[in-house]
Amino acid sequence: MLLDGINHVAVLTADTDRLATFYREVFDATVDGELREGDGFRLTMIKVGPRSELNVFEIAGNDEAGRQAPMFGRGRLDHMGLQAADLAAFETIRDRLMARGAADAFVTDFGPVLSVFFTDPDGLEGEVCVASPDAQPGVLNAPGTPARRYVPE
């Protein structure tokens, strides 16, 4: 394979500081650089992994950040998937997302991967994934399959 993951995802926001705070407080992300040009253009790089970042654009007068639609109605980029470092990190992130009201308690079991969906302060859908410790080789589950380890008894 010639690629080694995702370098960045570019997103639009109306409030860079609010968005950066969310990713810092939930994912321990860091601001890795910023560029401001003229009146009303700001590009901030938010590092979300060892080789991955969000390129966050805040552009005066641009209202695209406020437009949202249901899944698969969002245009060419529907959502972004972030990879948790391990199961403990996944659970910490999930707890932080739930505490902020950015995610519910549901964890999807896709078979090889567990996932929790969230919505950031701008309404962008995100997903946090981790390798499932309960995976069985060759078993794939449909979206909406609850992860047994996270179902209250």
C-alpha positions, 0 to 999 in steps of 0.5 A, spaced: 500 500 500 502 506 498 498 510 503 499 511 510 493 514 513 489 520 512 494 527 513 488 532 514 481 533 513 479 540 512 473 543 515 469 550 516 467 553 522 464 560 525 468 559 531 475 556 531 476 557 538 470 553 540 472 548 536 479 547 538 477 547 545 472 541 544 477 537 540 482 539 546 478 537 551 475 531 548 481 528 544 487 531 547 488 534 541 493 540 540 493 547 535 499 545 531 499 552 527 495 558 525 495 562 519 491 569 518 490 573 512 487 579 511 480 581 514 476 574 516 481 569 514 483 564 519 486 557 518 488 553 524 491 546 524 489 542 530 493 535 531 488 529 532 493 524 531 501 523 530 500 524 523 493 527 522 490 533 523 484 538 522 485 544 517 480 548 520 478 554 516 474 560 519 472 565 513 468 571 515 461 571 511 461 564 509 455 560 512 457 553 510 459 551 517 452 552 519 449 547 514 447 540 516 443 535 513 442 527 515 447 522 514 448 521 506 445 527 505 451 532 507 455 532 500 461 528 498 464 528 505 459 525 510 463 524 516 470 523 519 472 517 522 478 518 528 482 512 530 483 511 538 490 509 540 487 503 544 480 501 548 482 505 554 483 511 550 476 509 546 473 509 553 476 515 555 474 519 549 467 516 549 466 518 556 468 525 555 463 526 549 457 523 553 459 528 558 459 534 553 452 531 550 456 530 544 454 523 543 450 518 547 452 511 550 451 507 544 457 503 541 456 500 534 460 493 534 462 492 526 465 486 528 473 488 527 471 495 529 467 498 535 465 505 534 461 511 537 458 517 533 459 524 535 457 531 533 462 537 534 460 544 536 459 545 529 454 539 527 460 535 524 458 528 524 464 524 527 466 517 529 471 514 533 473 507 532 478 502 535 479 495 534 474 490 537 477 486 543 471 481 541 472 481 534 471 474 531 475 473 524 471 474 518 465 476 522 462 483 520 456 486 523 451 491 520 451 498 522 446 499 528 449 492 532 450 494 539 457 492 542 455 487 548 460 490 552 457 496 552 450 494 553 447 495 560 445 489 564 
